[in-house]
């Protein structure tokens, strides 16, 4: 097994564990595939995971943060109600926006709590 294969296998196993912990449904039709293998968490959860890692980009404007959060709820809600079918890229992008928006709210709340 090559080093690249070993790294790929380790990343896959780590993502499966993360998916299990966050209760991701891991449905293949809602996941990306890389080199013929399913990314072990769905596109939306993967977006939230990536967005969470983007700490410097957390939204400081609460109106923009609200819009980013609402976009994911709108995308997921309209799909849940079977009004339309979302795409993996839209799930991924709204997941990133959701995490960035939530990070902004959490950052604002933490600042208020620690400054009191």
KASUL-V719334 format. One record per residue. N is the residue number from 1. RES is the residue in one small letter. PHI is phi as a letter, one per 30 degrees, with the letter a starting at -180 (* if undefined). BURIAL is # if it has 16 or more other C-alpha atoms within 10 Angstrom, else .. D_LAST is the distance of its C-alpha to the last C-alpha in whole Angstrom. Layout:
n	res	phi	burial	d_last
N	RES	PHI	BURIAL	D_LAST
N	RES	PHI	BURIAL	D_LAST
This chain:
n	res	phi	burial	d_last
1	x	*	.	56
2	x	d	.	54
3	x	d	.	51
4	x	d	.	50
5	x	d	.	51
6	x	d	.	49
7	x	d	.	46
8	x	e	.	46
9	x	d	.	47
10	x	d	.	44
11	x	d	.	41
12	x	e	#	43
13	x	d	.	43
14	x	d	.	39
15	x	d	#	38
16	x	d	#	40
17	x	d	.	38
18	x	d	#	35
19	x	e	#	37
20	x	d	.	37
21	x	d	.	34
22	x	d	.	32
23	x	i	.	35
24	x	d	#	37
25	x	d	.	40
26	x	h	#	42
27	x	d	.	44
28	x	e	.	47
29	x	d	.	47
30	x	c	#	43
31	x	b	#	43
32	x	d	#	44
33	x	b	.	47
34	x	b	.	48
35	x	h	.	51
36	x	i	.	52
37	x	c	.	49
38	x	d	#	47
39	x	d	#	43
40	x	d	#	42
41	x	b	#	39
42	x	d	#	39
43	x	e	#	39
44	x	d	#	36
45	x	d	#	34
46	x	d	#	35
47	x	d	#	33
48	x	d	#	30
49	x	d	#	31
50	x	d	#	31
51	x	d	#	29
52	x	d	#	26
53	x	d	.	27
54	x	c	.	27
55	x	e	.	23
56	x	d	.	24
57	x	c	.	25
58	x	e	#	22
59	x	d	#	22
60	x	c	.	19
61	x	c	.	21
62	x	d	.	20
63	x	d	.	24
64	x	d	.	25
65	x	e	#	23
66	x	d	#	24
67	x	d	.	28
68	x	d	#	28
69	x	d	#	27
70	x	d	#	29
71	x	e	#	32
72	x	d	#	32
73	x	d	#	32
74	x	d	.	35
75	x	d	#	37
76	x	d	#	36
77	x	d	.	37
78	x	d	.	40
79	x	d	.	41
80	x	d	.	41
81	x	d	.	42
82	x	i	.	45
83	x	d	.	45
84	x	a	.	46
85	x	c	.	45
86	x	d	.	43
87	x	c	.	44
88	x	d	#	42
89	x	d	.	41
90	x	d	#	39
91	x	e	#	38
92	x	d	#	37
93	x	d	#	35
94	x	d	#	33
95	x	d	#	32
96	x	d	#	31
97	x	e	#	29
98	x	e	#	27
99	x	d	#	26
100	x	d	#	25
101	x	d	#	23
102	x	d	#	21
103	x	e	#	20
104	x	d	#	19
105	x	d	#	17
106	x	d	.	16
107	x	d	#	14
108	x	d	.	13
109	x	d	.	11
110	x	d	.	10
111	x	d	.	9
112	x	d	.	6
113	x	d	.	6
114	x	d	.	6
115	x	c	.	4
116	x	c	.	0
